[in-house]
Amino acid sequence: MVYRNSENLTLCTRICIVSLLFCTGFSTEERSAFNSDRRRVEAPLIKSSDLDPSAAVFSVDSYGAKGNGVSDDSQAFLAAWNAACTSSSDSIFLVPHGNSYLVKPISFNGPCNTGGLTAQISGRIVAPADPCNWNPEDRTIWLQFSKVQGLTIHGGGIIDGSGEKWWAGSCSRDQNKVCLSVPFAFVVNSSSNVHLRDLTFQNSQKFHVVISLSKHVEVENLQIVAPGDSPNTDGIHIFTSEHVMIRNCTIATGDDCVSIIAQSSHIQVNDIICGPGHGISIGSLGKYNATDTVSDVVVNRASLSGTQNGLRIKTWQGGSGYAQGIIFQHVKMINVSNPIIIDQYYCAGSSRCNQPAPCNNQTSAVQVNNVTYTGITGTSATQEAIKLACSATVPCTNIVLEDISLQLNNGDTPSSLSANVQGSSTGQVIPPVHFSSPSL
């Protein structure tokens, strides 16, 4: 059964559009902290004079890079990396400040000999702008660090995916176009003990930063930026990884600010500023009847502004597995559509893009269990501020709402929708949610 709750749903036409922008519930102190957070995540620039004097430095310039933004510097990058990676002492792979380096798809591979390896990116790395200049068989990843243990990637530089022409040709924008393979911009793959920090990522062709098949990864102090209508430009995407910490990042893109999918666990997301974009997502899970699992995720202290969704768990019918042990806490919403949403009926376009995906009703589903929302406040851009749409055959269980205060931009109370949800409310919960049965 589906339950809808609403209170005081009349529109307040006397409030002008200007005042709506400030009707978010932020105090003066909170606004100041919000702006302070934005300043804080600006990546500190590290110049050559700041290099560790005890480490061997392998600059791409020393291996023939031109740094003019036009010449292909890929081979110089690869040569400098190989030298740093095979060094017997602590080493620095250096992309110097002040230059712009055009680099084609490249993989910086390990394992490496050195116990202390740093990739210091202080300059600007740009991708080829025209998809026609890419090898059709090499369009999956632009820059990749693979099979490396104990790596710090930092430097205050800029990684620019030059994604504009990729977006213009996307079948996500025009379903009459044939879908082409689009590369991820920056991937940490099959690695451990990696620290990625103090960088700006912008205008990626597809996802900006991907953590895959890795463990013990720290991501902090990143600024990730792309237009709000750029397709599939997720900020940080985590896939089959564990023990990942993301903190102090500002993300404004055309898709999820943070997305966490299949076989990932022990993920912490702290102090994130998100928007525009699609919010913070667990999933999608269970596509093509897959068995997917995500567990032990904590999202703590985030500000979401103008996003298409807020805190979302999305699963496909027909899948199996679970999303469990998830905590969302202390999150501020500013004009966010669907601030809290669990959708076990998620159905997006197929991989061919220009064909509709088959979304027939199926009985199997990914189990959503033990999810807590606490201290979620702010404004909803949609009438339904809370939507918990769960499977009739595999209902959501142990869903806890605690100290929730959401309102419409005009100050009215929004509504909620719930179906097949076992759970409970603690403290004040606005809008109220009706559970089909208490938590077990």
C-alpha positions as CSV (number, residue, x, y, z in Angstrom):
1,M,0.0,0.0,0.0
2,V,1.1,3.5,-0.8
3,Y,0.8,6.2,1.9
4,R,0.8,9.9,1.2
5,N,1.0,12.5,4.0
6,S,0.6,16.2,3.5
7,E,-0.1,19.1,5.7
8,N,-0.8,22.8,4.9
9,L,-0.2,22.5,1.2
10,T,-1.6,25.9,0.1
11,L,0.7,28.1,-1.9
12,C,1.9,31.4,-0.4
13,T,1.9,33.7,-3.3
14,R,2.8,36.8,-1.3
15,I,6.5,35.7,-1.1
16,C,8.5,37.0,-4.0
17,I,11.2,35.0,-5.9
18,V,14.0,36.9,-4.3
19,S,12.9,36.0,-0.8
20,L,12.6,32.4,-1.8
21,L,16.3,32.2,-2.3
22,F,16.8,33.1,1.4
23,C,14.0,31.0,2.8
24,T,16.3,28.0,3.5
25,G,16.5,27.9,7.2
26,F,20.2,28.8,7.2
27,S,21.2,31.1,10.0
28,T,23.8,33.9,9.4
29,E,26.4,31.7,11.1
30,E,25.5,28.7,8.9
31,R,25.8,30.8,5.7
32,S,29.1,32.1,6.8
33,A,30.3,28.6,7.4
34,F,29.0,27.5,4.1
35,N,30.9,30.2,2.3
36,S,34.0,29.4,4.4
37,D,33.8,25.8,3.3
38,R,33.8,26.9,-0.4
39,R,36.9,28.9,0.2
40,R,38.5,26.1,2.1
41,V,38.4,23.6,-0.7
42,E,40.4,25.8,-3.1
43,A,43.4,23.6,-3.9
44,P,46.7,25.1,-2.5
45,L,49.2,25.5,-5.3
46,I,52.5,23.7,-4.8
47,K,55.4,25.1,-6.8
48,S,58.8,23.5,-7.5
49,S,60.4,25.4,-4.7
50,D,58.1,23.5,-2.3
51,L,59.4,20.1,-3.3
52,D,60.7,17.6,-0.7
53,P,64.5,18.1,-1.0
54,S,65.1,14.5,0.0
55,A,63.1,13.0,-2.9
56,A,64.3,12.4,-6.4
57,V,62.3,14.6,-8.9
58,F,61.3,13.4,-12.3
59,S,59.8,16.4,-14.1
60,V,57.9,15.8,-17.4
61,D,59.8,18.8,-18.8
62,S,63.0,17.0,-18.4
63,Y,61.7,14.2,-20.6
64,G,60.7,16.4,-23.4
65,A,57.3,17.9,-22.6
66,K,56.6,21.2,-24.3
67,G,53.8,22.4,-22.0
68,N,52.3,24.6,-24.7
69,G,48.8,23.0,-24.7
70,V,49.1,22.0,-28.3
71,S,52.0,19.5,-28.7
72,D,51.3,16.0,-27.6
73,D,53.2,15.5,-24.3
74,S,51.9,11.9,-23.6
75,Q,55.3,10.2,-24.1
76,A,57.1,12.6,-21.9
77,F,54.6,12.0,-19.2
78,L,54.9,8.2,-19.5
79,A,58.8,8.4,-19.5
80,A,58.8,10.6,-16.4
81,W,56.4,8.3,-14.6
82,N,58.4,5.1,-15.5
83,A,61.5,6.7,-14.1
84,A,59.8,7.8,-10.9
85,C,58.1,4.4,-10.5
86,T,61.3,2.4,-10.9
87,S,63.4,4.7,-8.7
88,S,64.9,3.0,-5.6
89,S,64.4,6.1,-3.5
90,D,61.4,8.4,-2.6
91,S,60.4,10.1,-5.8
92,I,58.2,12.8,-7.3
93,F,56.6,12.6,-10.7
94,L,56.3,16.4,-11.4
95,V,53.9,18.3,-13.7
96,P,55.3,21.8,-13.2
97,H,53.2,24.9,-12.5
98,G,52.8,27.5,-15.2
99,N,52.4,25.2,-18.2
100,S,49.5,23.5,-20.0
101,Y,50.1,19.9,-21.1
102,L,48.1,18.2,-23.8
103,V,48.0,14.5,-22.9
104,K,46.2,11.6,-24.8
105,P,44.9,8.5,-22.9
106,I,47.6,7.2,-20.7
107,S,47.9,4.7,-17.8
108,F,50.5,5.2,-15.1
109,N,51.1,1.6,-14.0
110,G,52.7,0.0,-11.0
111,P,53.7,-1.7,-9.0
112,C,56.6,0.7,-8.3
113,N,59.9,0.2,-6.6
114,T,59.8,3.2,-4.3
115,G,58.1,3.2,-1.0
116,G,57.3,6.9,-1.1
117,L,55.9,8.0,-4.5
118,T,54.2,11.4,-5.2
119,A,52.5,12.6,-8.3
120,Q,52.7,16.3,-8.0
121,I,50.4,18.0,-10.5
122,S,50.9,21.7,-10.2
123,G,50.4,22.6,-13.9
124,R,47.4,22.1,-16.1
125,I,46.7,18.8,-17.9
126,V,44.2,19.0,-20.8
127,A,42.6,16.3,-22.9
128,P,42.3,16.4,-26.7
129,A,39.1,18.4,-27.3
130,D,37.8,16.7,-30.4
131,P,36.5,13.1,-30.0
132,C,37.6,12.5,-33.6
133,N,41.2,12.8,-32.4
134,W,40.8,9.9,-30.1
135,N,41.5,6.3,-31.0
136,P,38.0,4.6,-31.3
137,E,39.5,1.6,-29.4
138,D,40.9,3.7,-26.6
139,R,37.9,5.7,-25.3
140,T,37.3,4.2,-21.9
141,I,39.7,6.1,-19.7
142,W,41.8,9.3,-20.2
143,L,44.2,9.3,-17.2
144,Q,44.6,6.2,-15.0
145,F,46.8,5.3,-12.0
146,S,46.8,1.5,-11.7
147,K,48.3,-1.2,-9.4
148,V,50.1,1.3,-7.2
149,Q,50.5,1.0,-3.5
150,G,51.4,4.1,-1.4
151,L,50.8,7.0,-3.7
152,T,50.1,10.7,-3.0
153,I,48.5,12.7,-5.9
154,H,48.3,16.4,-5.2
155,G,49.8,19.7,-6.3
156,G,47.1,22.4,-6.7
157,G,46.9,21.9,-10.5
158,I,44.0,21.5,-12.9
159,I,42.9,18.4,-14.8
160,D,40.7,19.5,-17.7
161,G,38.8,16.9,-19.7
162,S,37.8,19.3,-22.5
163,G,34.4,17.6,-22.5
164,E,32.3,20.1,-24.5
165,K,32.3,18.3,-27.8
166,W,31.7,14.9,-26.1
167,W,28.6,16.4,-24.4
168,A,27.4,18.0,-27.7
169,G,27.5,14.6,-29.3
170,S,25.9,12.7,-26.4
171,C,22.9,10.5,-27.0
172,S,21.8,11.5,-23.5
173,R,21.1,14.9,-24.9
174,D,19.8,13.8,-28.3
175,Q,18.3,10.3,-28.4
176,N,18.5,10.3,-32.2
177,K,22.3,10.1,-32.0
178,V,24.2,6.9,-31.9
179,C,25.8,6.3,-28.4
180,L,29.6,6.3,-28.5
181,S,32.0,5.1,-25.8
182,V,32.9,8.1,-23.6
183,P,36.0,8.0,-21.4
184,F,36.2,8.5,-17.6
185,A,38.6,11.4,-17.0
186,F,40.6,10.2,-14.0
187,V,40.7,6.7,-12.5
188,V,42.5,5.1,-9.5
189,N,42.3,1.4,-10.2
190,S,43.4,-1.7,-8.4
191,S,45.5,0.4,-5.9
192,S,45.8,0.8,-2.2
193,N,46.9,3.5,0.3
194,V,46.3,6.3,-2.2
195,H,45.9,9.9,-1.1
196,L,44.3,12.2,-3.7
197,R,44.0,15.8,-2.7
198,D,44.3,19.5,-3.5
199,L,43.4,19.4,-7.2
200,T,40.8,20.9,-9.5
201,F,39.0,18.6,-12.0
202,Q,36.8,20.3,-14.6
203,N,34.8,19.5,-17.7
204,S,35.3,15.8,-17.8
205,Q,34.1,13.8,-20.8
206,K,32.2,11.5,-18.4
207,F,32.8,10.8,-14.7
208,H,35.5,13.1,-13.3
209,V,37.1,10.9,-10.6
210,V,36.6,7.1,-10.4
211,I,37.9,4.9,-7.6
212,S,37.7,1.3,-8.7
213,L,38.9,-2.1,-7.3
214,S,40.8,-0.2,-4.7
215,K,41.1,0.0,-0.9
216,H,42.3,2.5,1.7
217,V,41.9,5.6,-0.5
218,E,41.6,9.1,0.9
219,V,40.1,11.9,-1.3
220,E,40.1,15.4,0.0
221,N,40.1,19.0,-0.8
222,L,39.0,18.6,-4.5
223,Q,37.1,21.1,-6.6
224,I,35.1,19.4,-9.3
225,V,33.3,21.6,-11.8
226,A,31.2,21.1,-15.0
227,P,28.0,22.7,-16.4
228,G,24.8,21.5,-14.8
229,D,23.6,20.2,-18.1
230,S,26.7,18.2,-18.9
231,P,25.6,14.5,-19.2
232,N,27.0,11.8,-17.0
233,T,29.7,14.0,-15.4
234,D,29.6,12.4,-11.9
235,G,32.0,14.1,-9.5
236,I,33.4,11.1,-7.6
237,H,32.3,7.6,-8.5
238,I,33.2,4.6,-6.2
239,F,33.0,1.1,-7.7
240,T,34.0,-2.2,-6.0
241,S,36.2,-0.5,-3.4
242,E,36.4,-0.4,0.3
243,H,37.7,1.9,3.1
244,V,37.4,5.1,1.1
245,M,37.3,8.5,2.8
246,I,36.0,11.6,0.9
247,R,36.1,14.9,2.7
248,N,36.1,18.6,2.1
249,C,35.2,18.6,-1.5
250,T,33.1,21.1,-3.6
251,I,31.3,19.4,-6.5
252,A,29.2,21.1,-9.1
253,T,28.5,18.9,-12.2
254,G,25.7,17.5,-14.4
255,D,25.2,14.2,-12.5
256,D,25.8,12.7,-9.1
257,C,28.2,14.6,-6.9
258,V,29.1,11.3,-5.3
259,S,27.9,7.9,-6.5
260,I,28.7,4.6,-4.8
261,I,27.9,1.3,-6.6
262,A,28.5,-2.4,-6.7
263,Q,30.5,-4.3,-4.1
264,S,31.7,-1.2,-2.1
265,S,31.9,-1.0,1.6
266,H,33.2,1.2,4.5
267,I,32.8,4.5,2.7
268,Q,32.9,7.8,4.5
269,V,31.7,11.1,2.9
270,N,32.3,14.1,5.1
271,D,31.9,17.9,4.5
272,I,30.7,17.9,0.9
273,I,29.3,20.9,-0.9
274,C,27.2,19.7,-3.8
275,G,25.2,21.4,-6.5
276,P,24.2,21.7,-9.2
277,G,24.0,18.0,-10.0
278,H,22.0,14.9,-9.0
279,G,22.9,14.8,-5.3
280,I,24.6,11.9,-3.4
281,S,23.6,8.5,-4.6
282,I,23.9,4.9,-3.5
283,G,23.4,3.0,-6.8
284,S,22.1,2.3,-9.2
285,L,22.3,-1.3,-8.1
286,G,20.9,-4.5,-9.6
287,K,20.9,-3.5,-13.3
288,Y,20.6,-6.4,-15.7
289,N,19.6,-8.7,-12.8
290,A,23.0,-8.3,-11.3
291,T,23.8,-9.1,-7.6
292,D,25.2,-5.9,-6.1
293,T,26.1,-5.0,-2.6
294,V,26.9,-1.7,-0.8
295,S,27.3,-1.5,3.0
296,D,28.7,0.6,5.8
297,V,28.4,4.0,4.3
298,V,28.3,7.2,6.3
299,V,27.5,10.6,4.8
300,N,28.1,13.3,7.4
301,R,27.8,17.1,7.1
302,A,26.9,18.0,3.6
303,S,25.2,21.0,1.9
304,L,23.2,20.4,-1.2
305,S,21.9,23.2,-3.4
306,G,19.6,23.1,-6.4
307,T,20.2,19.4,-7.1
308,Q,17.8,17.1,-8.9
309,N,17.9,14.7,-5.9
310,G,19.2,14.9,-2.4
311,L,20.1,11.7,-0.6
312,R,19.2,8.8,-3.0
313,I,19.2,5.0,-3.0
314,K,18.3,3.6,-6.4
315,T,17.9,0.0,-7.4
316,W,16.6,-1.8,-10.4
317,Q,13.9,-4.4,-10.4
318,G,15.1,-7.9,-11.0
319,G,18.4,-7.5,-9.2
320,S,19.6,-9.0,-5.9
321,G,22.0,-8.2,-3.1
322,Y,21.7,-5.4,-0.6
323,A,22.2,-1.8,0.4
324,Q,22.6,-1.8,4.1
325,G,24.2,-0.1,7.1
326,I,23.9,3.4,5.6
327,I,23.8,6.6,7.6
328,F,22.9,10.1,6.3
329,Q,23.4,12.7,8.9
330,H,23.6,16.5,9.3
331,V,22.7,17.4,5.8
332,K,21.4,20.8,4.7
333,M,19.1,21.1,1.6
334,I,18.6,24.3,-0.3
335,N,15.9,24.1,-3.0
336,V,16.6,20.4,-3.6
337,S,14.2,18.2,-5.5
338,N,13.5,14.8,-3.8
339,P,15.6,15.5,-0.7
340,I,15.2,12.0,0.6
341,I,14.4,9.2,-1.8
342,I,14.6,5.4,-1.9
343,D,13.6,4.1,-5.3
344,Q,13.5,0.4,-5.8
345,Y,11.8,0.9,-9.2
346,Y,14.6,2.9,-10.8
347,C,14.5,2.7,-14.6
348,A,16.7,4.8,-16.8
349,G,17.7,4.6,-20.5
350,S,19.3,1.5,-21.8
351,S,23.0,1.3,-22.7
352,R,22.0,2.1,-26.3
353,C,20.6,5.4,-25.1
354,N,18.3,5.9,-28.0
355,Q,16.2,2.9,-27.1
356,P,13.9,2.8,-24.1
357,A,15.0,0.4,-21.3
358,P,12.7,-2.6,-20.6
359,C,11.3,-1.8,-17.2
360,N,8.8,-4.6,-16.7
361,N,7.7,-5.5,-13.1
362,Q,9.9,-8.1,-11.6
363,T,9.6,-9.8,-8.2
364,S,13.3,-9.9,-7.2
365,A,15.0,-6.8,-5.9
366,V,18.0,-5.5,-4.1
367,Q,17.3,-5.4,-0.3
368,V,17.4,-2.0,1.3
369,N,18.0,-2.4,5.0
370,N,19.2,-0.5,8.1
371,V,19.2,3.0,6.7
372,T,19.2,6.0,9.0
373,Y,18.5,9.7,8.1
374,T,19.2,12.1,11.0
375,G,19.4,15.9,11.1
376,I,18.2,16.5,7.5
377,T,16.9,20.1,7.2
378,G,16.2,22.7,4.6
379,T,13.9,23.3,1.6
380,S,12.4,21.0,-1.0
381,A,11.8,22.1,-4.6
382,T,9.3,19.3,-5.0
383,Q,6.0,18.8,-3.3
384,E,7.1,15.3,-2.2
385,A,10.1,15.9,0.1
386,I,10.4,12.3,1.2
387,K,9.8,9.4,-1.2
388,L,10.3,5.8,0.0
389,A,9.1,3.6,-2.9
390,C,10.0,0.1,-1.9
391,S,9.4,-3.3,-3.4
392,A,6.2,-5.3,-2.5
393,T,8.2,-8.5,-2.5
394,V,11.5,-7.3,-0.9
395,P,10.3,-4.3,1.2
396,C,12.7,-1.8,2.8
397,T,13.4,-2.7,6.4
398,N,14.8,-0.8,9.5
399,I,14.5,2.6,7.9
400,V,14.9,5.3,10.6
401,L,14.0,9.0,10.3
402,E,15.2,11.2,13.1
403,D,15.0,15.0,13.5
404,I,13.9,15.8,9.9
405,S,12.7,19.3,9.1
406,L,12.0,20.0,5.4
407,Q,9.7,22.7,4.0
408,L,8.8,24.1,0.7
409,N,10.4,27.2,-0.6
410,N,7.3,29.2,0.4
411,G,7.4,27.9,3.9
412,D,4.6,25.4,3.5
413,T,4.9,21.8,4.6
414,P,5.6,19.3,1.9
415,S,4.2,15.8,1.5
416,S,5.7,12.3,1.7
417,L,5.1,9.1,-0.1
418,S,5.9,5.6,1.4
419,A,5.2,2.1,0.1
420,N,6.3,-1.2,1.6
421,V,8.6,0.4,4.3
422,Q,9.3,-1.0,7.7
423,G,10.7,1.7,9.9
424,S,10.3,4.3,12.6
425,S,10.5,8.0,13.3
426,T,12.2,9.6,16.2
427,G,11.9,13.2,17.3
428,Q,10.3,15.7,15.0
429,V,9.9,14.5,11.4
430,I,8.5,16.9,8.9
431,P,6.8,15.9,6.7
432,P,5.6,12.9,8.6
433,V,6.0,9.4,7.1
434,H,3.7,6.5,7.5
435,F,5.4,3.1,7.8
436,S,3.7,-0.1,6.8
437,S,5.1,-1.7,10.0
438,P,7.6,-0.9,12.7
439,S,11.3,-1.7,12.4
440,L,12.0,-5.3,13.4
